[in-house]
Amino acid sequence: MLKQPWQSTCALLVLPGGADLGYCATLNGHGNRLIRQYVNTGGSYLGLCAGGYYGSARCEFEVGNAAMEVTGSRELEFFPGTCRGSAFRGFVYNSEEGARAVKLNVNATAFSTAGLTMPASFRAYANGGSVFVDAAKFAQRGVEILASYADDLDVDAGDGNAAVVYRKLGEGNVVLTGPHPEWAPLSSTLVRPY
């Protein structure tokens, strides 16, 4: 990614779940400049879970838990605020122990402008995912909440429970998620709904 001309043939850059410190180690500086340029000139970025933390201005993960805490600023700043998690207690690395199927309420208005009809809610896989703190306060900076957690969170979300956010940047588009809406959690025996 750092040395190949990927931008002209990339339809969607996806940074998946896992842990965002590896992204920082590899992409800080030159890599993030390439990503921002790609988005600003018409590219699209999808940050799922760790990719959502990474795409925010600040990451706060498991604050107060010395064994897992990760905090700090992030260069991309696609979401101009703090991405905080785990949204739900019980996360364990390399395990499904804390995984759950969380209910997300869809902001139908956000999709109606594109002529799309969406369900009022759906369930998504969450395992160490985040909330985008005070997301509604960034509306004047182009942030739009696509979905919010219906359940009570185990971290301070500020005003609202934003689980999925969208932002238009330059000519491009960014979607950041705390949970994993791309995965059908109820089809798995690994995750139980709460």
Salt bridges, closest charged atoms under 4 A:
ASP20 OD2 - ARG74 NE 2.53
GLU60 OE2 - ARG58 NE 3.02
GLU60 OE1 - ARG84 NE 2.80
ASP134 OD1 - LYS137 NZ 3.95
ASP154 OD1 - ARG89 NH2 3.55
GLU182 OE2 - HIS180 ND1 2.74
